């Protein structure tokens, strides 16, 4: 066995490694080592099994013979239809309000912008039940704003389908804002400046120049927001309740069916799983391009 040369210092080794890294791009891409150290491989495999095992169990325990009957039942169809409609409406609300908000955070400089950005992203880490309580205190019949909506316009939002849309938009909008803001920061602002020099107003430049540039980011953010709204549970059940045909979405139906009809709960869970896989497949090209 060859013993290491004691005359070779660590600084010499570091310098040689740096020289090799500098010369490597000239010879092409760096080759990845095929093996993995055992202390990293074992936890990685355990983590992979931990994430995949529940999904595999869901597929194994799915009652495939009665799945068509379960999916065509009145209760399941009502929950599915309401989930799709409310998630789409919540995504539309998020786009109407979130795209201008993302532009404000990315293109303007004002005092407290960092604080505003932190508040916008707060629903990402806020427990959904807390978000539902906050919505109830703000827009409830005796809420800070809800009492005036009820007194002046006769509008009551809690425990209604509109309440479902608002609860889902509250938790889903930050996903769209983050995606669009990142796309705006990556876009070259000189195109907007060139449009301004040609006489276009800021809104015209945004509509005719900026929007086409950031369309992929808006689409990706909308898909993420839609998927998040489709799977929302905590804020919805707290602010809108769980009334079949009016506020009972698929996650709420899964929770209720798990107590009385596990087969229906599995069928609904399988639908949500299929939607999640479709969302990941739709965003795969964007992730690969970004990386």
BAFI-3210 file (N, C-alpha, C; in Angstrom, 3 decimals, decimal comma, padded with zeros to 6 digits):
// residues 291
n [1|2|3|4|5|6|7|8|9|10|11|12|13|14|15|16|17|18|19|20|21|22|23|24|25|26|27|28|29|30|31|32|33|34|35|36|37|38|39|40|41|42|43|44|45|46|47|48|49|50|51|52|53|54|55|56|57|58|59|60|61|62|63|64|65|66|67|68|69|70|71|72|73|74|75|76|77|78|79|80|81|82|83|84|85|86|87|88|89|90|91|92|93|94|95|96|97|98|99|100|101|102|103|104|105|106|107|108|109|110|111|112|113|114|115|116|117|118|119|120|121|122|123|124|125|126|127|128|129|130|131|132|133|134|135|136|137|138|139|140|141|142|143|144|145|146|147|148|149|150|151|152|153|154|155|156|157|158|159|160|161|162|163|164|165|166|167|168|169|170|171|172|173|174|175|176|177|178|179|180|181|182|183|184|185|186|187|188|189|190|191|192|193|194|195|196|197|198|199|200|201|202|203|204|205|206|207|208|209|210|211|212|213|214|215|216|217|218|219|220|221|222|223|224|225|226|227|228|229|230|231|232|233|234|235|236|237|238|239|240|241|242|243|244|245|246|247|248|249|250|251|252|253|254|255|256|257|258|259|260|261|262|263|264|265|266|267|268|269|270|271|272|273|274|275|276|277|278|279|280|281|282|283|284|285|286|287|288|289|290|291]
n.u [000,852|000,639|002,075|001,001|002,596|004,456|005,425|003,751|001,591|-001,599|-002,439|-001,244|-002,659|-005,236|-004,765|-004,172|-006,608|-008,268|-007,078|-007,668|-010,440|-010,652|-009,538|-011,264|-013,759|-012,816|-012,454|-014,957|-018,137|-018,344|-017,769|-020,046|-019,823|-020,567|-021,194|-022,474|-021,934|-022,296|-023,301|-024,906|-026,564|-028,272|-030,005|-031,226|-032,642|-034,399|-035,839|-037,029|-038,659|-040,322|-041,789|-043,039|-044,396|-046,997|-048,464|-048,340|-049,716|-052,234|-052,926|-052,893|-054,922|-057,148|-060,491|-060,887|-062,844|-065,272|-064,877|-065,863|-068,579|-068,385|-067,281|-069,285|-071,366|-073,864|-073,042|-070,228|-069,911|-071,042|-069,240|-066,904|-067,553|-068,049|-065,520|-063,892|-065,076|-064,901|-062,119|-061,207|-062,448|-061,226|-058,598|-058,873|-059,521|-057,125|-055,370|-056,329|-055,903|-053,365|-051,363|-051,021|-050,118|-047,741|-046,296|-046,071|-044,379|-042,103|-041,342|-041,471|-040,230|-040,639|-041,138|-040,922|-041,240|-040,109|-041,394|-044,033|-043,798|-043,194|-045,595|-047,313|-046,464|-047,031|-049,383|-048,366|-046,934|-048,569|-050,781|-053,533|-056,002|-055,811|-055,771|-058,418|-059,825|-058,966|-060,073|-062,753|-062,996|-062,538|-064,276|-066,629|-070,070|-070,137|-067,688|-064,709|-064,854|-066,940|-069,328|-070,112|-070,461|-072,683|-074,554|-074,735|-074,911|-076,124|-074,663|-073,431|-070,746|-069,478|-069,832|-070,860|-070,831|-069,319|-067,721|-066,116|-064,603|-063,217|-061,728|-060,084|-058,722|-057,292|-055,310|-054,066|-053,211|-050,585|-048,800|-049,051|-048,239|-045,547|-044,442|-044,948|-043,656|-040,978|-040,593|-040,919|-038,729|-036,702|-037,133|-036,164|-036,080|-035,636|-037,117|-039,628|-038,847|-038,050|-040,524|-041,739|-040,246|-041,198|-043,599|-045,584|-047,796|-047,315|-049,114|-049,929|-047,486|-047,125|-049,299|-048,955|-046,283|-044,985|-046,726|-046,875|-044,202|-043,988|-045,816|-045,410|-044,604|-046,881|-048,709|-047,585|-047,710|-050,495|-051,339|-050,163|-051,480|-054,111|-053,980|-053,311|-055,574|-057,474|-056,870|-057,326|-058,197|-058,267|-058,745|-061,060|-063,019|-063,197|-063,996|-066,021|-067,488|-069,048|-071,073|-072,969|-073,054|-072,976|-070,805|-069,097|-066,195|-063,864|-061,637|-062,928|-065,041|-063,603|-062,609|-065,030|-066,165|-064,321|-064,996|-067,458|-067,780|-065,301|-064,490|-065,450|-063,952|-061,377|-061,666|-062,118|-059,701|-057,977|-058,668|-057,801|-055,079|-054,484|-054,930|-052,889|-050,614|-050,961|-050,625|-047,924|-046,759|-047,463|-045,970|-043,406|-041,719|-041,223|-039,815|-037,536|-036,489|-035,969|-033,980]
n.v [-001,198|002,193|004,826|008,118|011,072|012,872|015,361|016,782|019,353|020,448|022,802|022,691|020,587|021,714|023,820|022,378|021,086|023,299|024,219|022,073|022,278|024,664|024,031|022,098|022,874|023,326|020,851|019,879|018,945|018,393|015,192|013,133|011,286|007,847|006,287|006,273|007,394|005,183|006,154|008,247|007,095|005,213|006,764|008,275|006,362|005,463|007,829|008,121|005,830|006,470|008,597|007,451|005,168|005,683|006,547|004,334|002,530|003,700|003,232|000,441|-000,250|000,749|000,375|-000,966|-002,306|-001,232|001,402|003,021|003,237|004,560|007,032|008,108|008,630|010,692|012,368|012,389|013,441|015,990|017,146|017,011|018,608|021,092|021,566|021,831|024,071|026,074|026,137|026,998|029,523|030,735|030,781|032,557|034,909|035,169|035,669|038,113|039,849|039,134|039,299|042,139|042,799|041,341|042,636|045,162|044,586|043,771|045,717|048,294|050,634|051,198|052,483|050,038|047,778|045,246|044,361|044,271|042,240|040,107|039,912|039,237|036,678|035,372|033,670|031,262|029,968|030,171|028,420|026,773|026,679|028,800|030,855|030,593|031,320|033,964|035,040|034,725|036,472|038,829|038,984|037,917|037,872|039,517|040,618|042,666|043,926|042,532|043,118|045,587|044,969|043,344|045,091|047,261|046,217|043,778|041,426|038,307|036,382|034,124|030,544|030,054|029,456|031,441|032,090|029,820|030,190|032,544|031,701|029,757|031,328|032,965|031,317|030,424|032,486|033,557|031,703|032,231|034,921|034,797|033,264|034,877|037,246|036,397|035,776|038,312|039,672|038,329|039,036|041,295|044,666|046,613|046,397|047,386|050,012|050,806|050,744|052,816|055,002|055,194|056,325|054,941|054,415|053,489|051,509|050,593|049,626|047,588|045,945|045,352|044,625|043,609|041,617|039,559|038,710|037,614|035,611|032,704|032,461|033,411|031,450|029,158|029,919|030,163|027,527|026,298|027,735|026,947|024,187|024,264|025,534|023,620|021,572|022,654|022,698|023,380|026,267|026,454|024,795|026,110|028,738|028,527|026,262|022,974|022,014|019,879|020,069|022,841|024,012|021,924|020,693|018,577|017,767|018,126|016,343|013,965|013,815|013,601|011,284|009,385|008,625|007,410|006,104|004,527|003,605|005,502|007,672|006,839|006,751|009,474|010,516|009,324|010,677|013,278|012,712|012,013|014,482|016,004|014,723|015,313|018,089|018,288|017,057|018,891|021,129|020,275|020,728|023,461|023,554|022,106|023,780|026,060|025,128]
n.w [000,000|-000,859|000,803|001,813|000,622|002,871|002,407|000,849|001,150|002,573|001,437|-001,059|-002,199|-002,238|-004,028|-006,333|-006,767|-007,298|-009,654|-011,281|-011,411|-012,751|-015,219|-016,076|-017,416|-019,995|-021,056|-021,209|-019,758|-016,203|-014,949|-013,273|-010,284|-010,096|-007,889|-004,459|-001,165|001,590|004,154|003,247|001,358|002,623|004,458|002,428|000,932|002,903|003,354|000,832|000,775|002,903|001,867|-000,362|000,491|001,808|-000,457|-002,123|-000,508|-000,615|-003,297|-003,315|-001,527|-002,781|-003,761|-006,561|-008,047|-007,254|-007,772|-010,009|-009,258|-006,821|-007,588|-009,129|-007,473|-005,870|-003,726|-003,924|-006,492|-006,187|-004,357|-005,884|-008,128|-006,870|-005,785|-008,067|-009,310|-007,298|-006,824|-009,317|-009,450|-007,230|-008,136|-010,272|-008,863|-007,459|-009,575|-010,619|-008,471|-007,556|-009,596|-010,201|-007,602|-007,415|-009,441|-008,271|-006,104|-007,425|-009,326|-008,274|-005,879|-002,575|000,749|003,281|001,719|002,021|004,349|003,444|001,521|003,211|004,641|002,589|001,904|004,232|004,585|003,571|005,566|007,680|009,812|008,275|009,646|011,411|009,553|008,645|010,970|011,203|008,845|009,515|011,671|010,353|008,102|008,938|010,149|012,374|012,074|011,521|009,012|007,908|009,290|008,285|005,602|005,835|006,971|005,170|002,551|002,752|002,524|003,282|003,993|005,356|005,593|003,080|-000,504|-001,719|000,432|000,535|-001,799|-001,129|001,117|-000,060|-001,933|-000,222|000,876|-001,406|-003,089|-002,391|-003,607|-006,342|-006,393|-005,594|-007,670|-009,949|-009,232|-009,095|-011,806|-012,929|-011,856|-013,127|-015,753|-018,333|-017,675|-019,565|-021,874|-021,177|-020,625|-023,166|-024,475|-023,093|-023,947|-026,509|-026,200|-024,872|-022,142|-018,653|-017,933|-020,446|-021,402|-019,559|-020,206|-022,955|-023,271|-020,878|-019,827|-021,930|-021,699|-019,139|-019,150|-019,013|-016,303|-014,992|-015,758|-014,555|-011,842|-011,600|-011,948|-009,709|-007,684|-008,204|-007,680|-004,977|-003,937|-004,557|-002,791|-000,287|003,172|006,042|006,393|004,906|006,156|008,569|007,991|006,058|006,643|006,514|004,508|002,603|-000,929|-000,911|000,568|000,923|-000,030|-001,855|-000,111|002,390|002,084|001,951|004,570|006,000|004,864|005,599|008,122|007,903|005,407|004,232|001,699|-000,139|000,739|000,035|-002,742|-003,375|-002,437|-004,227|-006,558|-005,940|-005,713|-008,362|-009,603|-008,418|-009,431|-012,118|-012,061|-011,282|-013,502|-015,475|-014,719|-014,974|-017,216|-016,950|-014,538|-015,253|-017,221|-015,714|-014,033]
ca.u [000,000|001,451|001,835|000,944|003,824|004,269|005,900|002,664|000,740|-003,018|-002,612|-000,896|-003,794|-006,327|-004,427|-004,310|-008,038|-008,807|-006,597|-008,417|-011,779|-010,556|-009,263|-012,292|-014,702|-012,237|-012,568|-016,365|-018,857|-017,759|-018,388|-020,575|-019,475|-021,717|-021,511|-022,925|-021,463|-023,320|-024,003|-025,914|-027,479|-029,287|-031,082|-031,956|-033,600|-035,449|-036,692|-037,828|-039,697|-041,258|-042,669|-043,778|-045,194|-048,426|-049,096|-048,497|-050,805|-053,501|-053,218|-053,148|-056,213|-058,248|-061,465|-060,986|-064,072|-066,397|-064,454|-066,815|-069,792|-068,068|-067,039|-070,506|-072,404|-074,288|-072,231|-068,882|-069,981|-071,256|-067,980|-065,952|-067,946|-067,826|-064,078|-063,362|-065,590|-064,351|-060,678|-061,036|-062,811|-060,180|-057,438|-059,173|-059,357|-055,695|-054,724|-056,749|-055,292|-051,987|-050,428|-050,619|-049,345|-046,392|-045,645|-045,744|-043,229|-040,926|-040,976|-041,504|-039,462|-041,364|-040,774|-041,618|-041,525|-039,765|-042,457|-045,197|-043,526|-043,320|-047,012|-047,943|-046,097|-047,388|-050,278|-047,654|-046,487|-049,632|-051,685|-054,788|-057,100|-055,640|-056,249|-059,874|-060,273|-058,725|-061,108|-064,031|-062,985|-062,520|-065,395|-067,827|-071,205|-069,737|-066,286|-064,275|-065,419|-068,164|-070,532|-070,520|-071,002|-074,023|-075,458|-074,911|-075,232|-076,783|-073,779|-072,896|-069,785|-069,193|-070,715|-071,435|-069,880|-068,380|-066,754|-065,159|-063,695|-062,343|-060,790|-059,092|-057,884|-056,415|-054,145|-053,458|-052,651|-049,125|-048,076|-049,026|-047,460|-044,124|-044,049|-044,952|-042,610|-039,704|-040,507|-040,726|-037,351|-035,817|-037,381|-035,364|-036,960|-035,339|-038,203|-040,634|-038,292|-038,115|-041,918|-042,032|-039,638|-042,019|-044,834|-046,562|-047,936|-046,834|-050,091|-049,852|-046,269|-047,371|-050,260|-048,498|-044,893|-044,626|-047,561|-046,390|-042,912|-044,123|-046,938|-045,110|-044,632|-048,274|-049,340|-047,092|-048,290|-051,923|-051,499|-049,857|-052,571|-055,292|-053,777|-053,388|-056,973|-058,228|-056,606|-057,474|-059,092|-058,422|-059,411|-062,399|-063,961|-063,353|-064,675|-067,190|-068,254|-069,045|-072,452|-072,959|-073,637|-072,798|-069,440|-068,312|-065,275|-063,351|-060,947|-063,906|-065,763|-062,704|-062,595|-066,321|-066,378|-063,406|-065,656|-068,659|-067,636|-063,882|-064,301|-065,624|-062,799|-060,247|-061,924|-061,857|-058,258|-057,338|-058,882|-056,873|-053,734|-054,339|-054,810|-051,559|-049,647|-051,127|-050,010|-046,476|-046,380|-047,592|-044,918|-042,093|-040,904|-040,796|-038,765|-036,314|-035,948|-035,427|-032,766]
ca.v [000,000|003,400|005,798|009,484|011,839|013,879|016,684|017,459|020,043|020,565|023,951|022,235|019,790|022,632|024,535|021,459|020,885|024,492|024,229|021,060|022,805|025,711|023,415|021,112|023,321|023,232|019,475|019,505|018,948|017,599|013,880|012,814|009,971|006,957|005,714|007,144|006,871|004,443|006,987|009,079|006,275|004,578|007,719|008,679|005,303|005,480|008,984|007,813|004,879|007,180|009,414|006,659|004,100|006,022|006,608|002,951|001,950|004,211|002,518|-000,967|-000,373|001,324|-000,618|-000,711|-002,869|-000,334|002,790|003,798|003,533|005,569|008,326|008,622|008,866|012,088|013,117|012,566|014,344|017,346|017,636|017,186|019,772|022,293|021,778|022,346|025,422|027,007|026,281|027,839|030,900|031,247|031,080|033,795|036,012|035,301|036,293|039,512|040,614|038,757|039,758|043,522|042,829|040,882|043,722|046,208|044,160|043,547|046,831|049,581|050,731|052,021|052,139|048,888|046,743|043,946|043,972|043,894|040,930|039,113|039,742|038,542|035,260|034,813|032,498|030,037|029,321|030,270|027,258|027,124|026,918|030,170|031,697|030,577|032,132|035,365|035,430|034,812|037,701|039,994|039,022|037,326|038,787|040,485|040,896|044,050|044,415|041,804|043,755|046,657|044,324|042,851|046,214|048,146|045,517|042,511|040,359|037,441|035,519|032,824|029,390|030,136|029,075|032,556|031,948|028,800|030,809|033,481|030,938|029,138|032,381|033,480|030,439|030,086|033,644|033,716|030,880|032,951|036,143|034,436|032,834|036,010|038,192|035,856|035,937|039,730|040,039|037,746|039,690|042,489|045,852|047,543|046,359|048,338|051,350|051,123|051,065|054,139|056,017|055,283|057,021|054,085|054,607|052,348|050,432|050,030|048,818|046,368|045,092|044,935|044,145|042,815|040,427|038,455|038,212|036,842|034,672|031,384|032,541|033,518|030,132|028,257|030,339|029,857|026,084|026,039|028,276|026,103|022,938|024,555|025,797|022,368|020,749|023,401|022,071|024,039|027,566|026,275|024,259|027,087|029,942|028,234|025,143|021,704|021,763|019,193|020,783|024,290|024,335|020,697|020,397|017,205|017,445|017,986|015,095|012,875|013,764|013,108|009,916|008,483|008,176|006,629|005,317|004,587|003,393|006,799|008,498|006,397|007,164|010,904|010,714|008,936|011,775|014,351|012,258|012,129|015,907|016,443|014,202|016,083|019,394|018,098|016,789|020,121|022,068|019,638|021,408|024,756|023,325|021,699|024,955|026,968|024,573]
ca.w [000,000|-000,989|001,862|001,291|000,729|003,931|001,975|000,138|002,125|002,214|000,536|-002,398|-002,683|-002,559|-005,247|-007,454|-007,016|-007,951|-011,037|-012,028|-011,666|-013,769|-016,513|-016,419|-018,457|-021,325|-021,542|-021,269|-018,496|-015,139|-014,834|-011,951|-009,787|-010,172|-006,596|-003,374|000,120|002,334|005,152|002,592|000,580|003,478|004,806|001,225|000,610|003,935|003,071|-000,354|001,180|003,775|001,034|-001,340|001,098|001,922|-001,783|-002,573|000,282|-001,152|-004,538|-003,017|-000,833|-003,567|-004,239|-007,998|-008,613|-006,963|-007,961|-010,828|-008,495|-005,822|-008,213|-009,747|-006,471|-005,802|-002,769|-004,469|-007,642|-005,683|-003,796|-006,982|-008,924|-006,079|-005,650|-009,328|-009,547|-006,316|-007,050|-010,501|-009,085|-006,341|-008,977|-010,997|-007,898|-007,194|-010,731|-010,730|-007,393|-007,289|-010,627|-009,883|-006,366|-007,753|-010,186|-007,301|-005,309|-008,263|-010,187|-007,590|-004,642|-001,629|002,129|003,853|000,722|002,602|005,273|002,639|000,940|004,285|004,947|001,460|001,977|005,541|004,518|003,241|006,801|008,675|009,817|007,578|010,588|011,890|008,466|008,661|012,103|010,852|007,882|010,223|012,465|009,463|007,161|009,530|010,314|013,390|011,869|011,371|007,751|007,596|009,836|007,376|004,405|006,154|007,255|004,022|001,297|003,023|002,066|004,324|003,321|005,990|005,395|001,741|-001,555|-001,855|001,511|000,109|-002,773|-000,424|001,936|-000,942|-002,504|000,829|001,050|-002,694|-003,774|-002,252|-004,574|-007,611|-006,240|-005,575|-009,006|-010,878|-008,830|-009,552|-013,258|-013,219|-011,522|-014,133|-017,048|-018,575|-017,659|-020,651|-022,848|-020,723|-020,806|-024,601|-024,794|-022,535|-024,822|-027,717|-025,887|-024,188|-020,707|-017,873|-018,008|-021,794|-021,457|-018,796|-020,902|-024,271|-023,253|-019,707|-019,694|-022,767|-021,226|-017,899|-019,276|-018,431|-014,847|-014,557|-015,939|-013,511|-010,573|-011,596|-011,738|-008,301|-006,875|-008,396|-006,957|-003,532|-003,612|-004,645|-001,616|000,954|004,145|007,336|006,298|004,341|007,144|009,645|007,536|005,225|007,152|005,775|004,104|001,301|-002,050|-000,814|000,989|001,137|-001,114|-001,813|001,149|003,466|001,845|002,345|006,035|006,486|004,409|006,294|009,343|007,614|004,181|003,857|000,264|-000,794|001,099|-000,793|-004,118|-003,473|-002,268|-005,488|-007,506|-005,567|-006,068|-009,817|-009,928|-007,997|-010,402|-013,355|-011,846|-011,332|-014,889|-016,236|-014,349|-015,075|-018,216|-016,427|-013,553|-015,940|-017,888|-014,702|-013,464]
c.u [000,884|001,064|001,818|002,244|003,657|004,697|004,837|001,719|-000,692|-003,253|-002,271|-002,031|-004,950|-006,048|-004,559|-005,766|-008,656|-008,365|-007,360|-009,817|-011,751|-010,354|-010,382|-013,267|-014,127|-012,379|-014,018|-016,983|-018,179|-018,506|-018,835|-020,159|-020,709|-022,129|-021,980|-022,422|-022,597|-024,010|-025,031|-026,964|-028,595|-030,366|-031,879|-033,005|-034,730|-036,400|-037,580|-038,961|-040,750|-042,250|-043,552|-044,715|-046,661|-049,140|-049,313|-049,633|-052,162|-053,890|-053,569|-054,526|-057,382|-059,208|-061,756|-062,296|-065,272|-066,050|-065,411|-068,088|-069,554|-067,932|-068,289|-071,636|-072,692|-073,396|-070,842|-068,908|-070,206|-069,962|-066,960|-066,279|-067,687|-066,334|-063,498|-063,807|-064,952|-062,849|-060,408|-061,379|-061,756|-058,916|-057,654|-059,021|-057,879|-054,968|-055,066|-056,056|-053,795|-050,989|-050,067|-049,801|-047,913|-045,628|-045,226|-044,499|-041,960|-040,452|-040,969|-040,716|-040,190|-040,973|-041,608|-041,926|-041,189|-040,828|-043,704|-044,998|-043,658|-044,782|-047,734|-047,669|-046,472|-048,355|-049,589|-047,265|-047,538|-050,486|-053,024|-055,955|-057,022|-056,084|-057,762|-060,450|-060,096|-059,756|-062,459|-064,115|-063,012|-063,792|-066,653|-068,924|-070,918|-068,263|-065,994|-064,859|-066,769|-069,421|-071,041|-071,041|-072,422|-074,998|-075,743|-075,402|-075,979|-075,977|-073,234|-072,013|-069,532|-070,278|-071,500|-070,384|-068,873|-067,336|-065,708|-064,129|-062,724|-061,309|-059,708|-058,173|-056,900|-055,159|-053,415|-052,774|-051,149|-048,321|-047,969|-048,162|-045,969|-043,650|-043,953|-043,872|-041,234|-039,524|-040,279|-039,295|-036,363|-035,991|-036,579|-036,273|-036,689|-036,406|-039,312|-040,139|-038,320|-039,534|-042,292|-041,436|-040,419|-043,387|-045,881|-046,614|-047,462|-047,811|-050,077|-048,610|-046,436|-048,264|-049,708|-047,097|-044,638|-045,432|-047,140|-045,060|-043,062|-045,267|-046,608|-045,115|-046,032|-048,972|-048,888|-047,667|-049,768|-052,168|-051,222|-050,977|-053,819|-055,162|-053,863|-054,829|-057,800|-058,040|-056,793|-058,520|-059,347|-059,175|-060,838|-063,391|-064,186|-064,200|-065,971|-068,009|-068,189|-070,474|-072,458|-073,694|-073,437|-071,374|-068,567|-067,478|-064,725|-062,550|-061,903|-064,700|-064,903|-062,705|-063,899|-066,533|-065,467|-064,023|-066,825|-068,493|-066,181|-063,644|-064,459|-064,464|-061,580|-060,438|-061,653|-060,371|-057,515|-057,514|-057,927|-055,430|-053,489|-054,188|-053,415|-050,493|-049,742|-050,498|-048,493|-046,004|-046,466|-046,493|-043,525|-041,193|-040,404|-039,692|-037,461|-035,673|-035,310|-034,127|-031,620]
c.v [001,243|004,403|007,200|010,208|012,922|015,262|017,470|018,071|020,110|021,733|023,587|021,439|020,694|023,386|023,647|021,218|022,082|024,568|023,224|021,544|023,890|025,108|022,511|021,604|023,254|021,833|019,013|019,521|018,045|016,281|013,632|011,409|009,096|006,420|006,755|006,561|006,265|005,289|007,930|008,259|005,700|005,577|008,174|007,641|005,247|006,651|008,756|006,856|005,550|008,009|008,587|005,644|004,477|006,064|005,202|002,272|002,429|003,486|001,063|-001,154|000,229|000,232|-000,419|-001,225|-001,966|001,132|003,570|004,150|004,619|006,958|008,922|008,822|010,364|012,908|013,403|013,557|015,779|017,936|017,902|018,433|021,061|022,597|022,374|023,788|026,421|027,201|027,156|029,297|031,511|031,580|032,358|035,010|036,254|035,971|037,773|040,373|040,348|039,251|041,229|043,625|042,368|041,947|044,843|045,847|044,065|044,795|048,198|049,494|051,691|051,609|050,970|047,790|045,355|043,456|043,540|042,512|039,827|038,861|039,001|037,047|034,611|033,638|031,201|029,266|029,377|029,013|027,609|027,386|028,335|031,158|031,743|031,396|033,610|035,865|035,601|036,096|038,948|040,118|038,350|038,357|039,849|040,870|042,365|044,669|043,762|042,444|044,871|046,080|043,842|044,012|047,036|047,420|044,200|041,306|039,614|036,399|034,187|031,794|029,490|029,665|030,182|032,529|030,889|029,405|031,750|032,749|030,300|030,181|032,917|032,627|030,178|031,271|033,811|032,874|031,601|034,201|035,837|034,046|034,006|037,020|037,700|035,987|037,388|040,170|039,476|038,402|040,985|043,718|046,825|047,521|047,335|049,773|051,767|051,469|052,441|055,244|056,198|055,895|056,182|054,428|053,365|051,186|049,777|049,160|047,517|045,411|044,535|044,305|043,184|041,529|039,297|037,870|037,283|035,839|033,279|031,389|032,658|032,169|029,162|028,621|030,031|028,369|025,723|026,546|027,415|024,793|023,155|024,815|024,517|021,519|021,443|022,755|022,973|025,351|027,423|025,806|025,242|028,265|029,638|027,057|023,939|021,304|021,110|019,995|022,276|024,671|023,096|020,407|018,978|016,897|017,289|016,699|013,886|012,712|013,191|011,653|008,928|007,930|007,232|005,677|005,381|004,386|004,697|007,735|008,130|006,843|008,647|011,212|010,355|010,026|012,926|013,984|012,385|013,583|016,417|015,959|014,967|017,461|019,298|017,843|018,050|021,124|021,505|020,359|022,752|024,576|022,945|022,901|025,907|026,455|024,608]
c.w [000,000|000,077|001,265|001,553|001,775|003,511|001,239|001,153|001,641|001,286|-000,896|-003,019|-003,076|-003,846|-006,471|-007,796|-007,719|-009,403|-011,890|-012,363|-012,726|-015,152|-016,989|-017,478|-019,854|-021,912|-021,631|-019,890|-017,482|-015,021|-013,398|-011,549|-009,697|-008,810|-005,599|-002,070|000,915|003,397|004,554|001,865|001,447|003,926|003,597|000,853|001,622|003,697|001,863|-000,017|002,046|002,965|000,106|-000,712|001,281|000,579|-002,336|-001,817|-000,209|-002,423|-004,276|-002,414|-001,608|-004,028|-005,726|-008,588|-008,376|-007,179|-008,867|-010,081|-007,476|-006,445|-008,846|-008,739|-006,357|-004,893|-003,327|-005,623|-007,206|-005,135|-004,891|-007,795|-008,158|-005,936|-006,915|-009,576|-008,587|-006,492|-008,269|-010,200|-008,165|-007,125|-009,775|-010,084|-007,609|-008,349|-010,834|-009,675|-007,254|-008,318|-010,414|-008,603|-006,610|-008,519|-009,241|-006,503|-006,148|-008,989|-009,488|-006,295|-003,710|-000,218|002,652|002,869|001,256|003,562|004,518|002,023|001,998|004,627|003,833|001,526|003,304|005,458|004,130|004,487|007,900|008,659|009,176|008,517|011,142|010,817|008,406|009,801|011,802|009,842|008,571|011,041|011,593|008,645|007,689|009,737|011,362|013,255|011,643|010,102|007,463|008,136|008,936|006,058|004,634|006,333|006,013|002,770|001,514|002,570|003,275|003,659|004,023|005,695|004,091|000,734|-001,815|-000,755|001,209|-000,841|-002,073|000,426|001,082|-001,568|-001,478|000,975|-000,264|-003,361|-003,582|-003,236|-005,916|-007,503|-006,278|-006,963|-009,972|-010,514|-009,257|-011,052|-013,648|-012,923|-012,540|-015,501|-017,152|-018,593|-018,786|-021,735|-022,463|-020,898|-022,280|-025,017|-024,261|-023,398|-026,123|-027,450|-025,180|-022,702|-019,964|-017,928|-019,387|-021,948|-020,683|-019,577|-022,206|-024,270|-022,100|-019,618|-020,634|-022,286|-020,030|-017,965|-018,748|-016,912|-014,298|-014,670|-014,857|-012,150|-010,475|-011,354|-010,284|-007,393|-006,996|-007,626|-005,452|-003,116|-003,628|-003,395|-000,284|001,874|005,349|007,272|005,784|005,392|008,285|009,212|006,796|005,726|006,225|005,450|002,719|000,234|-002,030|-000,427|001,154|-000,108|-000,947|-000,556|002,323|003,313|002,210|003,852|006,586|006,095|005,128|007,568|009,058|006,429|003,711|002,369|-000,509|-000,482|000,261|-002,239|-004,316|-003,323|-003,543|-006,546|-007,206|-005,899|-007,569|-010,243|-009,564|-008,973|-011,713|-013,232|-011,919|-012,763|-015,738|-015,949|-014,547|-016,057|-017,705|-015,401|-014,213|-016,612|-016,883|-014,121|-014,474]
res [x|x|x|x|x|x|x|x|x|x|x|x|x|x|x|x|x|x|x|x|x|x|x|x|x|x|x|x|x|x|x|x|x|x|x|x|x|x|x|x|x|x|x|x|x|x|x|x|x|x|x|x|x|x|x|x|x|x|x|x|x|x|x|x|x|x|x|x|x|x|x|x|x|x|x|x|x|x|x|x|x|x|x|x|x|x|x|x|x|x|x|x|x|x|x|x|x|x|x|x|x|x|x|x|x|x|x|x|x|x|x|x|x|x|x|x|x|x|x|x|x|x|x|x|x|x|x|x|x|x|x|x|x|x|x|x|x|x|x|x|x|x|x|x|x|x|x|x|x|x|x|x|x|x|x|x|x|x|x|x|x|x|x|x|x|x|x|x|x|x|x|x|x|x|x|x|x|x|x|x|x|x|x|x|x|x|x|x|x|x|x|x|x|x|x|x|x|x|x|x|x|x|x|x|x|x|x|x|x|x|x|x|x|x|x|x|x|x|x|x|x|x|x|x|x|x|x|x|x|x|x|x|x|x|x|x|x|x|x|x|x|x|x|x|x|x|x|x|x|x|x|x|x|x|x|x|x|x|x|x|x|x|x|x|x|x|x|x|x|x|x|x|x|x|x|x|x|x|x|x|x|x|x|x|x|x|x|x|x|x|x]
***
